[in-house]
Amino acid sequence: MLDLRLSFGVRIEELRNALKLTRAQLAEVLDVDARQIAAYELEGVWPSPEMASALKAAFGVELHDLYDLTPTRMIPRVSIEQRLEIRAQRRGARKRDMG
C-alpha cells in the first residue's frame, strides 16, 4: 500500500530543495511557522486549498505539478518514526561524506 500523504510530503520537500530553501525560508515566504512546512513534509498533513495555492505560487509550478504523485514518486507506507530514522541516516551519511 502506498502512502499518498507522505508522498505529497516528499514532493513538497523536493520542490523546496530544488529552490535551495530551508523550511524556515519557505515558511517566511508563506508567512507561516516552519513547523507547518515540517508537518507537510514529515507528518503527512494536507495543506488547505489556500495554502496549496500559496505553495504552488512559491514554487512556481502548476497545481497539478504540486500534486505530482506519479508511481515513481510514491513511497511505500512507513511510519513517521521510520521516515525520521531514514532521514537521520541520510544526514549522517552526508556528514561522513563531507567530513
LUMDO-590541 format. One record per residue (C-alpha): residue number from 0; residue in three letters; x, y, z. Coordinates in pm, 1 decimal, padded with zeros to 6 digits. Example, Ala and Ser with C-alpha at 12.3 -4.5 7.8 and 13.67 -1.06 7.14 Angstrom:
BEGIN
<r><resi>0</resi><resn>ala</resn><x>01230.0</x><y>-00450.0</y><z>00780.0</z></r>
<r><resi>1</resi><resn>ser</resn><x>01367.0</x><y>-00106.0</y><z>00714.0</z></r>
REM end
This chain:
BEGIN
<r><resi>0</resi><resn>met</resn><x>00000.0</x><y>00000.0</y><z>00000.0</z></r>
<r><resi>1</resi><resn>leu</resn><x>00125.5</x><y>00349.3</y><z>-00082.7</z></r>
<r><resi>2</resi><resn>asp</resn><x>00102.7</x><y>00642.7</y><z>00149.9</z></r>
<r><resi>3</resi><resn>leu</resn><x>-00019.3</x><y>00938.6</y><z>-00056.5</z></r>
<r><resi>4</resi><resn>arg</resn><x>00018.8</x><y>01188.8</y><z>00223.6</z></r>
<r><resi>5</resi><resn>leu</resn><x>00384.3</x><y>01106.0</y><z>00280.4</z></r>
<r><resi>6</resi><resn>ser</resn><x>00438.8</x><y>01100.8</y><z>-00095.9</z></r>
<r><resi>7</resi><resn>phe</resn><x>00296.0</x><y>01452.1</y><z>-00107.7</z></r>
<r><resi>8</resi><resn>gly</resn><x>00536.5</x><y>01549.1</y><z>00169.9</z></r>
<r><resi>9</resi><resn>val</resn><x>00827.6</x><y>01413.6</y><z>-00030.6</z></r>
<r><resi>10</resi><resn>arg</resn><x>00710.3</x><y>01623.3</y><z>-00327.2</z></r>
<r><resi>11</resi><resn>ile</resn><x>00698.2</x><y>01939.2</y><z>-00115.2</z></r>
<r><resi>12</resi><resn>glu</resn><x>01048.8</x><y>01864.0</y><z>00009.7</z></r>
<r><resi>13</resi><resn>glu</resn><x>01174.1</x><y>01805.0</y><z>-00346.6</z></r>
<r><resi>14</resi><resn>leu</resn><x>01033.7</x><y>02136.2</y><z>-00468.3</z></r>
<r><resi>15</resi><resn>arg</resn><x>01171.6</x><y>02321.7</y><z>-00166.5</z></r>
<r><resi>16</resi><resn>asn</resn><x>01515.8</x><y>02167.0</y><z>-00210.6</z></r>
<r><resi>17</resi><resn>ala</resn><x>01513.8</x><y>02246.2</y><z>-00582.6</z></r>
<r><resi>18</resi><resn>leu</resn><x>01490.6</x><y>02613.8</y><z>-00485.1</z></r>
<r><resi>19</resi><resn>lys</resn><x>01759.5</x><y>02562.1</y><z>-00218.2</z></r>
<r><resi>20</resi><resn>leu</resn><x>01524.4</x><y>02684.1</y><z>00054.5</z></r>
<r><resi>21</resi><resn>thr</resn><x>01522.4</x><y>02574.6</y><z>00414.0</z></r>
<r><resi>22</resi><resn>arg</resn><x>01190.0</x><y>02503.7</y><z>00580.4</z></r>
<r><resi>23</resi><resn>ala</resn><x>01228.7</x><y>02830.7</y><z>00769.9</z></r>
<r><resi>24</resi><resn>gln</resn><x>01286.7</x><y>03025.5</y><z>00449.5</z></r>
<r><resi>25</resi><resn>leu</resn><x>00984.0</x><y>02871.7</y><z>00278.6</z></r>
<r><resi>26</resi><resn>ala</resn><x>00776.3</x><y>02936.3</y><z>00589.0</z></r>
<r><resi>27</resi><resn>glu</resn><x>00880.4</x><y>03300.3</y><z>00581.2</z></r>
<r><resi>28</resi><resn>val</resn><x>00776.6</x><y>03331.5</y><z>00215.8</z></r>
<r><resi>29</resi><resn>leu</resn><x>00438.5</x><y>03176.8</y><z>00302.0</z></r>
<r><resi>30</resi><resn>asp</resn><x>00402.2</x><y>03370.3</y><z>00629.3</z></r>
<r><resi>31</resi><resn>val</resn><x>00359.2</x><y>03052.8</y><z>00834.6</z></r>
<r><resi>32</resi><resn>asp</resn><x>00558.7</x><y>02876.6</y><z>01103.1</z></r>
<r><resi>33</resi><resn>ala</resn><x>00833.0</x><y>02637.8</y><z>00985.9</z></r>
<r><resi>34</resi><resn>arg</resn><x>00658.7</x><y>02364.2</y><z>01185.4</z></r>
<r><resi>35</resi><resn>gln</resn><x>00374.0</x><y>02381.8</y><z>00934.8</z></r>
<r><resi>36</resi><resn>ile</resn><x>00614.9</x><y>02307.1</y><z>00649.3</z></r>
<r><resi>37</resi><resn>ala</resn><x>00760.3</x><y>02020.4</y><z>00851.8</z></r>
<r><resi>38</resi><resn>ala</resn><x>00407.9</x><y>01888.5</y><z>00909.4</z></r>
<r><resi>39</resi><resn>tyr</resn><x>00350.3</x><y>01873.6</y><z>00533.9</z></r>
<r><resi>40</resi><resn>glu</resn><x>00685.1</x><y>01707.0</y><z>00468.3</z></r>
<r><resi>41</resi><resn>leu</resn><x>00708.5</x><y>01468.4</y><z>00762.0</z></r>
<r><resi>42</resi><resn>glu</resn><x>00366.1</x><y>01409.6</y><z>00909.0</z></r>
<r><resi>43</resi><resn>gly</resn><x>00150.1</x><y>01370.5</y><z>00602.1</z></r>
<r><resi>44</resi><resn>val</resn><x>-00059.3</x><y>01680.0</y><z>00666.4</z></r>
<r><resi>45</resi><resn>trp</resn><x>-00256.6</x><y>01804.2</y><z>00363.8</z></r>
<r><resi>46</resi><resn>pro</resn><x>-00249.8</x><y>02180.9</y><z>00304.4</z></r>
<r><resi>47</resi><resn>ser</resn><x>-00569.5</x><y>02382.2</y><z>00288.8</z></r>
<r><resi>48</resi><resn>pro</resn><x>-00675.9</x><y>02490.0</y><z>-00062.0</z></r>
<r><resi>49</resi><resn>glu</resn><x>-00545.1</x><y>02838.9</y><z>00015.0</z></r>
<r><resi>50</resi><resn>met</resn><x>-00208.9</x><y>02703.1</y><z>00129.4</z></r>
<r><resi>51</resi><resn>ala</resn><x>-00186.8</x><y>02473.7</y><z>-00174.6</z></r>
<r><resi>52</resi><resn>ser</resn><x>-00233.1</x><y>02782.4</y><z>-00391.5</z></r>
<r><resi>53</resi><resn>ala</resn><x>00036.2</x><y>02967.8</y><z>-00196.0</z></r>
<r><resi>54</resi><resn>leu</resn><x>00273.8</x><y>02669.3</y><z>-00222.8</z></r>
<r><resi>55</resi><resn>lys</resn><x>00225.4</x><y>02643.9</y><z>-00598.3</z></r>
<r><resi>56</resi><resn>ala</resn><x>00296.4</x><y>03015.3</y><z>-00634.6</z></r>
<r><resi>57</resi><resn>ala</resn><x>00605.3</x><y>02994.7</y><z>-00410.5</z></r>
<r><resi>58</resi><resn>phe</resn><x>00743.9</x><y>02702.8</y><z>-00611.4</z></r>
<r><resi>59</resi><resn>gly</resn><x>00643.4</x><y>02850.0</y><z>-00947.8</z></r>
<r><resi>60</resi><resn>val</resn><x>00459.8</x><y>02535.8</y><z>-01055.2</z></r>
<r><resi>61</resi><resn>glu</resn><x>00109.4</x><y>02449.0</y><z>-01165.7</z></r>
<r><resi>62</resi><resn>leu</resn><x>-00124.3</x><y>02289.1</y><z>-00915.8</z></r>
<r><resi>63</resi><resn>his</resn><x>-00102.6</x><y>01950.1</y><z>-01086.4</z></r>
<r><resi>64</resi><resn>asp</resn><x>00279.1</x><y>01966.1</y><z>-01054.2</z></r>
<r><resi>65</resi><resn>leu</resn><x>00244.4</x><y>02026.3</y><z>-00681.8</z></r>
<r><resi>66</resi><resn>tyr</resn><x>00041.7</x><y>01707.4</y><z>-00652.2</z></r>
<r><resi>67</resi><resn>asp</resn><x>00260.9</x><y>01505.6</y><z>-00892.1</z></r>
<r><resi>68</resi><resn>leu</resn><x>00224.5</x><y>01172.4</y><z>-00720.2</z></r>
<r><resi>69</resi><resn>thr</resn><x>00322.2</x><y>00952.4</y><z>-01009.3</z></r>
<r><resi>70</resi><resn>pro</resn><x>00423.5</x><y>00597.2</y><z>-00918.9</z></r>
<r><resi>71</resi><resn>thr</resn><x>00793.1</x><y>00687.6</y><z>-00925.2</z></r>
<r><resi>72</resi><resn>arg</resn><x>00729.1</x><y>00948.5</y><z>-00656.4</z></r>
<r><resi>73</resi><resn>met</resn><x>00509.1</x><y>00734.4</y><z>-00435.9</z></r>
<r><resi>74</resi><resn>ile</resn><x>00664.8</x><y>00575.8</y><z>-00133.7</z></r>
<r><resi>75</resi><resn>pro</resn><x>00557.4</x><y>00263.4</y><z>00049.6</z></r>
<r><resi>76</resi><resn>arg</resn><x>00357.7</x><y>00313.1</y><z>00367.2</z></r>
<r><resi>77</resi><resn>val</resn><x>00601.6</x><y>00367.2</y><z>00651.5</z></r>
<r><resi>78</resi><resn>ser</resn><x>00551.6</x><y>00509.9</y><z>00994.9</z></r>
<r><resi>79</resi><resn>ile</resn><x>00660.5</x><y>00861.7</y><z>01074.0</z></r>
<r><resi>80</resi><resn>glu</resn><x>00920.5</x><y>00715.8</y><z>01309.1</z></r>
<r><resi>81</resi><resn>gln</resn><x>01063.9</x><y>00502.2</y><z>01026.0</z></r>
<r><resi>82</resi><resn>arg</resn><x>01068.9</x><y>00803.3</y><z>00794.6</z></r>
<r><resi>83</resi><resn>leu</resn><x>01251.3</x><y>01015.8</y><z>01050.9</z></r>
<r><resi>84</resi><resn>glu</resn><x>01503.8</x><y>00735.9</y><z>01107.4</z></r>
<r><resi>85</resi><resn>ile</resn><x>01568.2</x><y>00711.4</y><z>00731.9</z></r>
<r><resi>86</resi><resn>arg</resn><x>01625.6</x><y>01087.7</y><z>00715.7</z></r>
<r><resi>87</resi><resn>ala</resn><x>01860.9</x><y>01077.6</y><z>01014.8</z></r>
<r><resi>88</resi><resn>gln</resn><x>02061.7</x><y>00800.8</y><z>00848.4</z></r>
<r><resi>89</resi><resn>arg</resn><x>02084.5</x><y>01004.5</y><z>00526.9</z></r>
<r><resi>90</resi><resn>arg</resn><x>02200.8</x><y>01312.0</y><z>00717.3</z></r>
<r><resi>91</resi><resn>gly</resn><x>02464.8</x><y>01104.7</y><z>00895.4</z></r>
<r><resi>92</resi><resn>ala</resn><x>02586.8</x><y>00962.7</y><z>00564.6</z></r>
<r><resi>93</resi><resn>arg</resn><x>02609.4</x><y>01313.9</y><z>00415.2</z></r>
<r><resi>94</resi><resn>lys</resn><x>02807.1</x><y>01439.1</y><z>00714.5</z></r>
<r><resi>95</resi><resn>arg</resn><x>03050.1</x><y>01148.1</y><z>00681.5</z></r>
<r><resi>96</resi><resn>asp</resn><x>03089.1</x><y>01216.9</y><z>00308.5</z></r>
<r><resi>97</resi><resn>met</resn><x>03159.4</x><y>01585.1</y><z>00370.5</z></r>
<r><resi>98</resi><resn>gly</resn><x>03394.5</x><y>01549.3</y><z>00661.6</z></r>
REM end
